[in-house]
Amino acid sequence: MNIVAFHGSPRTNSNSSHMLREFLRGAADRQANCHEVFAAENTVSSCRGCLRCNLIKRCAIKGDAWEALRLKILDATVLVFASPVYFHHLTSPLKQILDRFRSFMHIQVTAEGLLHTAWQEWKKHFVLLLAQGSPDNDNAKPIIDLFTFITRALGPGNSLHSIVGTRLAVKGQVIMSREELGTLYTRLELPAHLAEIDCERNQELLQSCHDLGFGLAGKEEG
Ligand SMILES: Cc1cc2nc3c(=O)[nH]c(=O)nc-3n(C[C@H](O)[C@H](O)[C@H](O)COP(=O)(O)O)c2cc1C
């Protein structure tokens, strides 16, 4: 099984990349092949809105990494998007790549609204692994809504799975030990008992990322 995995964070030792690494470790246990893309490297340029894809069935932009990447995307069964939540949304480099997905579909303006039809039959698992500073899930909702829309626009055969890591503020927080988290929470003036609770919760979060990777890589292809 082929997987394309997008890292959306611009920072190293990022929480969302740690979540993605666990997912990929789980998938590797089932011998899945993975192609990783680091969105912040900006090798895919932004959509120019020319809409030529509606006629030529592919993106008209030449000379960037998209052409090779689109073939890998079409060949994959699982697409994983790991991103920090930035003002309730994806990071901009990741959104820039996602906009190029416009070229995978035909869009028709009808009196009732826009009609989206994928050029190919899509039967993929989309996975969102999100990290956010806020303790509640609401901040990630616009991203989940966006992917609910995209997976549906690309056809009924797709599915969406999402995992949100909460109260993750600083680099590498999701893999911190109980002691490290205790020191951080003292500095952040958070109640001391939360460090214990969150350390366990973070471990469960990473385990759920691993289990999802393992589970999806074990599913039948096609
Ligand atoms: C520009 C910016 C905007 C952010 N916006 C939000 C937000 O809307 N909601 C939230 O809960 N956290 C927000 N955060 C916090 C990040 O989501 C959090 O630090 C996360 O752990 C970063 O993930 P990473 O380590 O994978 O980069 C924001 C951080 C930055 C730098």
The ligand as a Gaussian input file, in Angstrom:
#p B3LYP/6-31G(d) Opt

LIG

0 1
 C        0.367000      31.570000      13.885000
 C       -0.176000      30.623000      14.926000
 C       -1.546000      30.493000      15.065000
 C       -2.075000      29.604000      15.981000
 N       -3.431000      29.475000      16.066000
 C       -3.965000      28.585000      16.932000
 C       -5.377000      28.425000      17.003000
 O       -6.166000      29.042000      16.291000
 N       -5.865000      27.538000      17.920000
 C       -5.038000      26.805000      18.727000
 O       -5.563000      26.019000      19.511000
 N       -3.696000      26.926000      18.655000
 C       -3.125000      27.791000      17.786000
 N       -1.760000      27.916000      17.686000
 C       -0.882000      27.011000      18.480000
 C       -0.389000      25.814000      17.658000
 O       -1.455000      25.136000      17.047000
 C        0.371000      24.850000      18.569000
 O        1.553000      25.473000      19.034000
 C        0.725000      23.507000      17.919000
 O        1.212000      22.606000      18.882000
 C        1.778000      23.669000      16.845000
 O        1.968000      22.422000      16.209000
 P        3.408000      21.966000      15.667000
 O        4.272000      21.712000      16.890000
 O        3.125000      20.732000      14.894000
 O        3.968000      23.076000      14.817000
 C       -1.211000      28.822000      16.790000
 C        0.187000      28.986000      16.664000
 C        0.694000      29.871000      15.742000
 C        2.198000      30.004000      15.613000

